[in-house]
Amino acid sequence: MSHAAIADKRPGSLRGARLPQWGPYAIAAGSVAAGLGISAGAGLHSSIQWALIAAVLYVLGTYGIAARVEGRRQAKDRVATSFVWVAFLLAVIPLASLVWATVKRGVKVLDAYFLTHSMGVVADSEPGGGIYHAILGSLEQVALATLIGAPIGVLTAIYLVEYGRGKLAKAVTFFVDVMTGIPSIVAGLFILSIMLMLKMQPFGFAGSLALAILMMPVVVRSTEEMLKLVPNELREASLALGVPKWRTILKVVLPTSIGGITTGIMLAIARIAGETAPVLLLVFGNPFINSNPFEGAQASLPLYIYQQYSQSAGSSYAYDRAWAASLTLIAFVMILNLVARGIARWKAPKTGR
């Protein structure tokens, strides 16, 4: 008989009894069934209530069964793991439900006609119309905001990491932290106050300025963290060869961290793409196609969704258009996130064996 078999038969073996691999799944299935049964018996009709009951039963059942089979120490470990899974499901289920509801309701009118036509002379209570004018406005406003906010954010982060010392750097860091938490409506009111002083009418570029204000602190924070990850040895090696500091930053530091910087910029774009309050104050909305962001009111996807949903009480057509535009906006943000992940993986440092 082998030594392993003899060790397994010893009463004092270090290898104790363990739950089978299918044990946690069986406990989860039993908890769901018990939660449904308790909810049905108590007359609870909310899916959230029975889900919470099933989660509590899963944690308690995991501890009770694991403590009886494996001992209290291993049971505590399994309970911690079960808490992680329950928290994960509590975070994913609302998100999945939101995406499912948006897809289910948004596909009713989402087609090529909807994407290539504007509202034009179509009233909110009438069928037809589309979001081409809103897509065009969003793309132009977000692109202009990126051209303004991304360079300023990256250069500010370079200053804080590579040059920032003393009171000025502390002041810049403080204001960046403050700007990260300001509501979007404040940025819109700031630009609106300037427009009122100059007696200007609503136009798309005004919305871009407010979006750029919201974008800059996000870019600064993400770029700053990426620059800090660059090893100082690379900087010192370049400086030791007599390369100026500005050229070291341009040729060594930025190429090393370009993947993370690009990812941060893309995520900042996704963050401002769904802002409604600044656009509502500054762009004002326009049912017709306006391809000039520097003159006249302009539409955007978040504003279009708000306007259509506000008219949905008297028209099911406006309600369907609002959900279809929401689905388009979610797809736009998802594409940006996928592009950011792809760029991060493409630009990631290659590790050797």
Secondary structure, DSSP 8 states (H G I E B T S, - for coil): --HHHHHHHSTT-S------TTHHHHHHHHHHHHHHHHHHHHT---HHHHHHHHHHHHHHHHHHHHHHHT-HHHHHHHHHHHHHHHHHHHHHHHHHHHHHHHHHHHTTT-SHHHHH---TT--TTSS---SHHHHHHHHHHHHHHHHHHHHHHHHHHHIIIII--HHHHHHHHHHHHHHHTS-HHHHHHHHHHHHHHTT----HHHHHHHHHHHHHHHHHHHHHHHHHTS-HHHHHHHHHTT--HHHHIIIIIHHHHHHHHHHHHHHHHHHHHT--HHHHHHTB--SS----TTSS-B--HHHHHHHHHHTTTS-HHHHHHHHHHHHHHHHHHHHHHHHHHHHHHHSS-----
